[in-house]
């Protein structure tokens, strides 16, 4: 990794929230733990990859995806977070590099993608709950439970509940414990589950679907950038946290799958939520209950953590004048952006009825478009502001900065292929995604018409607009 010798204090965005006290800012490992929950939240959610690709190719997907998808993204975020640790993170980067229009589009894509991303976690919560209590799978009970998860997490965030760094670290160990036990027990069941009977799978995920789910399980690294003002020494901490998180998340996925492979359990027995049944085969009902509870806690914890991350985006935009000022309203006692939380929660709740695979397809399509703008911002800022202090740089100079975005964009092409076959509201997911992207352009010009005096200036070194 290449590092710059210059080290300066981060520029302060003129509309940033008041600084936190130094004692409560996140240091390296707490930021790693927070990033872990924003990206992964544990080994849950990868089951359909094994079903669609088989063990060998599933492990290959889980190994290559972080190298081709996550690592370049982590490099990009490491450089931009260390250079511009502003409130709103990636929205501030794109706006500074390419101006108001593209900054608005980057934020729009992220917020719309969050509607589908955040609907996934209550879905996972319900899937694991029904493994223990099948009664919840009947009728609309599962949707009601998912709605309860959304409401409770929104209320917790409005009440001022924060992702406490030490709690995230302990949750990581707590969620990893059942999988660690499965890894230990698997060699004793070598080949013993070849003819094991599990709950009949209903998964229809194929190889491309497995790759998309793998990409989803390795995305979201830029979510940690929105809390930059709450990180201690962000220029030094972010690059290290990103790289450490990539390694930890990859190991949490690959090692348990490789361990179960030894047992001979057929790949066709896997589907979302199957970890509970596999745990029961390996360690009995107690371990099965542990996996179910862990899956529910993981989904709930990820949702709650991401509420904090996503709510900072409309807050920063409202403070810049890009959204109505009502989105910038803070709770008088807890300082939580309660209007942003409520509006986002309503959007997330509206998508609870969509299936898991369909949510993933739309989520990756929109997220990928937003991520593309971030990679472009990386290159543009290298050209426009070569002297901007960067405590970390993507290796390889300008070539490395350009090349970093190539493989993530190629992988994004798989989501375009799949989005043409998935159906949403009577149209393909791709067409639906294009309508949502076009709506962002319309929303921008409507914003211009409603606010002809313009917006606040981006936080630039020389105080000029992007």
N, C-alpha and C positions, 0 to 999 in steps of 0.2 A: 504494500500500500504506500502511496506517495503522500507525504505530508508537507505542509508549508511551514516555514520557520516563523513567519509572522503570526502573532497572536494578539488579537485586539478584543475589546469588549464588544458584544453584539449590539448592533444598532437597535434602538427602541422604536417600534412602530408608534406613530403619534396617537393612534387610537387603540393601543393595546390595553388590556386590563392591567390594573395595578399589580406590581410585582409581588410575588409571594415572598414570605420570609425565607431566608436562606435555609433555615432548619427543616422546612417541609418540602424543599425541592428534591426531585428525583435524582439519585446518583446512578452509577452504571447498572448495577444488578437489579435495583428496583425498576429501572427503565426497561431492562431486558425482560423482566417478569410482566410488566404492563404490555410491552410489545407482543410477548408470547400470547397473551390473552386476546389482544386485538387481532392477531393473525390466525392463531391456531386454537388455543384453549384445550389442547390435549390431542390424543390419538383418535378421538371420535370424528366421524364424518368421512372417513376414507374407505369404508367397507365396500361401497359400490365400485371402487377402483379394482379391487380383487375380483369381484364378480364379473366385471366387464373385460378385464385384461388377463386374468390368471395371475398366479403368484409371481412368476419370473418377470413378466412385463409390468406388473404392478410395482414391484420393487424398482425396476428400471425407471418407471415414470416418477416414483417418489424420490429417486436419486438424481435424475436429470432435470426435473422441474425446478428444484432450488438452484441448480447451477445455471440453467438457461433462462429462468424466469425471475427467481427471487434474488440471486446474487447481483445481477446488473441493477435491479431495482434498489437493492440495499446500498450499492455504491452511489447511485444517483441521489438517494435520500441522504446518505451520509455527507455528501458534498454540499447539497443545497441547505440542509438543516444546520450544518456547521457555519455556512456563510450567511444565512438569513434565518435565524431562529425567531420568527415572528409569529404572533397570534394568527391562527388560520392556516399555518403551514403551507401546503402545496398551492392553495389559492393565492397566497401572497407571492410565491415564487413566479407563477405563471403571469400574474398581473404585472409584476415588476419587469419581467423579461419581454412581454409582448403586448402589454396595454390592457385597457379596460375590457374590450370585447372578449379576448381570449381568457382573461382572468375570470370573467363572469361565466364563460362556457365551461372552464375547468371546474368551477364550483358547482355549476348546474349539473354537470355529468356525475360528479361525486355524490351530490345530494339525491339525485334520482336513482343512482345505483344503490345508494344506502337503503332506499325503500325496499328493494328486493333482497339486498344483503341481510338487512336486519330482520326480515320476515323469515329467514332461514333458521335463526336460532330458536325462536319459539317452536318452529316445526320440529327441530331436533329434540327439544325438550319433551314434546308430546310423544315423539317416536320412542324415546327411551322410557317414558312413563307407561306407555301401553305395553311395553315388554314385561312390566311388573304387574300392571293392572289393566288387562285387556278391556275392561268395562269402558275405559275412556276412548276406545277406538270406535265406539258405536255412535251413529248419528253425527251431530255437530258438537259433541262433547270435546273432541280434540281441539277444534277451532276456539271454543270457549276457554279452554285451558291456555292456549296460545295467547288469546286476548288478555287473559289475566296476567300472564308474564309481562306483556307490553305495559299494562297499566301499573303494575307494581314497580317495575324498573323506572318508569317515568316519574312516579311519585317519589321513589327513593332519590332520584337525581334532583328533583325539584326541592326535596327536603335537605339537599346539600351533601348527600352521601358521595364520597370521593373514592377513587381507586387507591386504597392505601398500599404503599409500596411493600411493606413487610407482609401484609395479608396476601398480596399477589404471589410473593415468594412461597409462603406456606401453602397456598392453594395449588401451586405448581407441584410441590412434593406430594400433597394429598391426592391430587388427580392422577399422578404418575404411579402411585404405590400399587394399585391393582394391576396395572400393566406390567410393572416390574415383577410382580408375583407370577403373572402369566408367563413371562419370559423364563423365569426360573423353573416353572412346572412343565413347560413344553417339552424339554428333552426327555422327561420321564414318560411322555405319551408319544414317543417317536413312532409314527406310522399307525398309532392306535385309533385315530379318528377317521380313517379312510372310509369306513362304512357307518359313521355316526349319523344318527337321525336328528335333524334340527328342524326348527319351524320352516315350513315350505317358503321359499323365497318368492317375492313378487317383483323383484328388480328386473328391469328391462334395459339396463345400462350396457352399452357396448364399449369397444375400445376407445373411440373418440369421446364418448361420454365419460369414460374413466379418466381420460386425459384432462377434460374440462373440470371434473371434480378435483383432480390433483392440482390444477391451476388455482381453483377456488381455495383449496386448503393452504396454498402458499401465497395468498395475496392479502393486501391490507397493510403493508409495511408503512405506507405514507400516513396511515391514520395516527401514528404516534407523533407525527410532525406538528399536529394542531395544538399540542400541549407544550410547545417549545419554551414558552415563558415560565414553565414550571419545572424545568430541567436544570440541574446544576452544571455549569460549564458546558453548554450544549455543543460548542465547537469541538470539544474533545470527546464528550460522552456519546453523542449520536452515532458517529461512525463505528465505534467499538460495539455499541449496543446492537446495531443492525447486523453486523457480521456474526456476533455471538448468537443472536436470536435465530439466524438462518441455520446455523449448525445444530442448535438445540431442537428446533422444530423438526428438522429433517430426521434426526435420530429418534425422536418420539414417534415418528411415523414408520420408519423403516424397520427398526429393531423388533417391535411386536409382530409385524406382519411376517418377517423372516422366521420368528420363533414359531408361530402357528403353522407355517408352511411345513415344518418338520413333523407335525402331527398327522399329515396326510389328509386333513379336512378338505373336501372338494371346494373349489372356488365358487361353484354354483350355490353353495349354502350361505354365501355372504350377501347381505343387503344392509342398508342404513339401519343401525340399531343391533346388528348381529353380534357385536362384541359381547353383549350380555349373555347370549346363548353359548358363545364360545367359552366365556369365562366359566359358565356352569359346567360345561364338559370337562374343563381342565381342573377346576378347583371346587366344584360343588355349588350348592345354592347360595352359600354365604358370599363367595366371590362374585357370583352372578349379581346379587343384590348390590355389592360394592360397585360393580361396573355400571349398573343402572343409575344408582345415586350419583356416581361420578359424572355420567353423561348429562344428567339433569343439571347438576351444579355447574358443569362446564358451559352448557348452553346459556344458562342464566347469567353466569359470570361474564361471558363474552358480550352478551347483549347489554348488560349493565355498564361494562367498561366502554363499549362503543357508543352508548348514548352520550357519554361525556365527550368523546372525540368528535362525533358528528355534530353535536349541538354547538361546538365552538365555531363551526364553519358559517352557519347563518348569523351567528353573533358577530363575527369579524366582518362579514359583508354588510350587516346593518350599521355597524360603526363606521364603515367606509361610505355608507350611503347607497350601496348597491341593492339593498333590500329595504323595505319599509322599516322605520325606526322601531316599530313595535317588536321586531325580532331581536332588538338589542336590549329589551327590558330585562332587568335582573331582579331576582327575588330580594326584597329589602333586607332580609335577615341572612339568607344563605348565599346571596350573590350568584345563584344559579340562573342561567338563561331560560326561564320557565316557559316563555312563549315559544321559543325555538324548540324546546323539548316537547311541548304539547302538540304542535303542528307536525313535527317529524313523527311522533308516536302515532298520530292518526293515519299518516301515510303508510307506516309500517304495518299497522293493523289491517289495512285494506287489502294487503297481499297475502294474508295468512291462509287463504283457501287454495293458493297455487301449490303444485307439487314441488318436491325438493329439486329434482333434476331441472325442471323448467325455471325455477328461481335461479339456479346456478348459471344456466345459459344466458339469461338476460343480464344478470349481475356482472358476469365476465365481459360481456359485450360493452356495456356502459362504462364499467370500471377501466377496461382496456383503452377506451377512447380518452378518458381522463388521464390515464397513465401516459399515453402518447404525448399529450401536451406537456407533461412534466419533463419528459426526456427532451422534447424540443426546447423547453425553457433552460435546461442544463446547457445545451449547445449555444443557445442565443446569449446567455449570460457569459459564457466563456468568450464569445466574440465581442460583445458590447462592453463588458466590464472585466477585462483580463486582470486588472489589479485589485479586484474585490478580494479582501482577505478570506482565504479558504484554509481552515485548519486541516481539511482532508480533501483530496482530489481523486476523482476516478482515475485509476492508473492508465498510462498510455497516452497522455497529452490529449490533444484535440481528437486524434483518431480514436482513442479509448472512449472519449465522451460520446462520439457518434456511434461507435460500435456497441456501446452498452445498451442502446435501445433497439438493436436489430432483432435479437432473438426473442425478446418479449413481444415484439410486434408480429413476428412470424407465428409464435404460439397463439397470438390473438386471432390469427386467421382461422384456427380450428373452431373458435367460437362462432365465427361468421358462417362457416360451413354448417355447423349444427343448428344455428339459429334459423336457417332456412327451412328446417323440417319441424321444429317445435312450433306449436300453435298457441297464440294468446289472443283472446277476444276475436276469434275468427280470422286472424292473419298470422303470418309467420313471425317468430320472435325477432328476426332481423328487421322486417318491416315495422314491427312495433317499436323496436329500438330506434330506427330511423325517425319515426314520428316523434319520439321523445327527444332526440337530438335536435330536430327541427324546431320543436317547441322551445328549446333553449335559446335559439336565435331570435324567435318571435318575442320571448320574454325579455331579451336584452333591449330590443328596439322599443318595446312597450315601456321599459324602464327609462330609456332615453327620453321618450315623449313625456313621461310623467315627471321627470326630473331634468329639465333643460339646463339648469345651472351646473350640472355635472356632479362628480363625486369627489371625495377626498383624494388627495394625491397619494400615490404609493409611497411606501417608506424607502426612499432612495438615498444613497450616500450624499448626493449633491442637491437633494430636495426637488428634483425635476420629475415630471410625469413620465410614465413609461410610454 
